[in-house]
């Protein structure tokens, strides 16, 4: 699970955090927003929402959006941005992948789509599985899709060591897995999973509820 060091890092960085400061994190976020195919009937949960920028950009295209983040500093910044944007259909709370409902009864919200960008890689592999199971159970029968943009390896990361700054990868603190390992966490009898490769170390996974053909 996300540790106190990670929480402290994002609390400290929240004041100056910029979603588009890392090239591939922004490209990943943009692709997540495209693949989630926002509709005016959607209730979207954004896990690891940071300062709320992505959900605020989607606000005019969806019915309701709920963002959660492990960092109270990030959530405060998100709520500050929300006041400026004036989006009445959004709200932000403290929560994480394992206990997303810490401040709000998310299971009552009839969430049909879940997104996450550049957050899952902070978890160990065993906790990634717990996080995905939690998402699925939380949304229940309403769930249509999960879209995750993140660090995920399609090749040996050491081959791209000179690009880590552009990618936003810190080998000492980040815990990405290979893309096929992430796909393997889904029940392929329930979800159709596709991958978009943004970079050899960055991808976007889309899991649609439905039987594979």
N, C-alpha and C positions, 0 to 999 in steps of 0.2 A: 504494500500500500504506500501511498505518498507519505514521505517522512517529514519530520519537522524542519529539516534543512531545506527541503524544496519549498515548503510553505513560507519559511523565513525569506528565502531568496526572492520569491514573487511578491511578498509583502513589501520588501525593500525596493523592488524594481517597479512597483505598480505606478508610482508617480510619473515616471518617465517612459513607461512602456508604450511602444508603438507597434501595432499589428503588422505594419508593412516595413518594419526596419530590417527584416531578414527576407531576402528575395524569395526563397522557395517556400517559406512559411506563408507569405502572401499569395503566391501562385497556388499553393495547396488550398488555402481558404477560399479563393475565388472558384476553384474547381468544385469544392464541397458545395458551395452555394448554387452552382449550376446543376450538379447532380441531384441535389435534394428536390429540385423541381418545385419551388415554392408555389402554393396555391392558397386561395383565400379561405379555404376550409381547414387548413393545416394548423395543428398545435405542435410546435417544434420545441424540443428540449435541446439546449446547447450545453454540453458538459465540458468544463474547462474553458468557459467563455471569456476569460481574461477581462479586458476592459469593456466588453460588450459590443465592440465595433461590428462584428459580423452579423449578429442578431439585429442590431439597429438598422443595418443596411437591408435586411430582409423584411423589416417590420411592415412596410406598406404592401407586401405581397402575401401576407399570412394572416390568419385569424388571431393567433396568440403565440407569443414566444416566451420561454422561461430559460434563463441562463443561470448556471451554477458554477462556482469556482471555489477551490480550496482556500484561496487567499482572500482574507477580509479586505485587504488593500485593493485588490482587483475588483471586488464586488462594489466597494465604495466608489471607485473610479467609474465603473459601469453605470452605477446609479446617477453619478454626476453627469455623465454623458447623456443618460436617458432624459434627465430634466431639460437639458439643452435641446435635445431632439424632439421632445414632446410626443413620444410614442406611447399612447395610452394602453396599447395591447402587449407591452413587454414588462417583465419584472426580473429582478436578479437577486440571488440568494447565495449564501455560503453552503457548500456541499461538495462532495467528491464522488468518484466513480463507485465506491463501495457503499457509501451512505449519502446518496444524492438528496434524499428527502429530509435531511437534517433540520432544515428550517421551514419546509413547505411540503404539504401532502401531495407529492407529485403523482401518486397512484390514482388520485381522484381527478386528474386533469384531462384524461382521454388523449394522451399524447400519441400522435400517429407517426411522427418522424423524429429521429434523434441524430444530431450532428456532433462532431467533435473534431477540432483541428489542433494539431501539435500539442496534445496533452497525454494521450495514452502511453507514449514512450517513457513517461516518468515511472511507470509501474513495472514490477518484475513480471515475467511471463505468466506465472501462476495467478497473479493478480489481474492480469489482462483478461484471462478467462473469467474470473469472478466478476470483473467489470462488465463484460459483454452479457453474461448471464443475468446480471442485475438489470441492465438496460431492457433486456427481453422480458423479464418478469415484471418490471415496473410498468411498462406500456401494455403488456398483456395482449389481448386479441385486437386492440386498436392499432398495434404497431404495423406499419407498412414497410418502413426501411430504416436502416442505420447507415450513415455516411461518415467515414472517418478519414481525415487527411492527416498524415503524420510521417515522421521518420520511419521508414521500413525499407529493408535492404533487398535490392534486386541483384546486387553484386557485392563483392568484398569491399567493405567500407575503407579499408586501408588504401585502396586504389584511388581514393578521392580525398585524401588527407588535406590537400592544398585547397579544398573547397568547403571545408567544414564551417567557416564563417558565413558563407553564403547560404549554407543549408541549415545552420543553427544546430549543429551537432557537437556535443561535448562528450567525448568517450569516457571521461571520468565520472560523469554524473547521469548521463542519459542511458536508457535501457531499451533501445529499439530491438525488434526481432526481424527476421527475414519475412518478406511479404507472404510467402507461401505458408509460413508458420501462423501468421495472423489469419489467413483464410481458413486454415485448419481448425481454428477455434469455433467456427460456425458449424451447425448441423446442416449439412448439405441437402438433407431431405426436407428441410424447412425453408432454407434460404438459398436464393440464387446469388452468388457472390461474383462481382467483377472487380478488376483492378485497373486503375489508370496510373501509369508510370510517369511521374512528373520529372524525376531525376533518378539516377541509379540508386539513390538513397532516400528518395521521397516518393510517396504514392498516395492515392486516394482509393479507399475501398468502399464499395457500395454493396450492401447486403439487402436484397429485396425479399420480402416474405413470399414464398411460392415454391413449388416443386420444380427442380431442374428438369428441363426437357430431356 
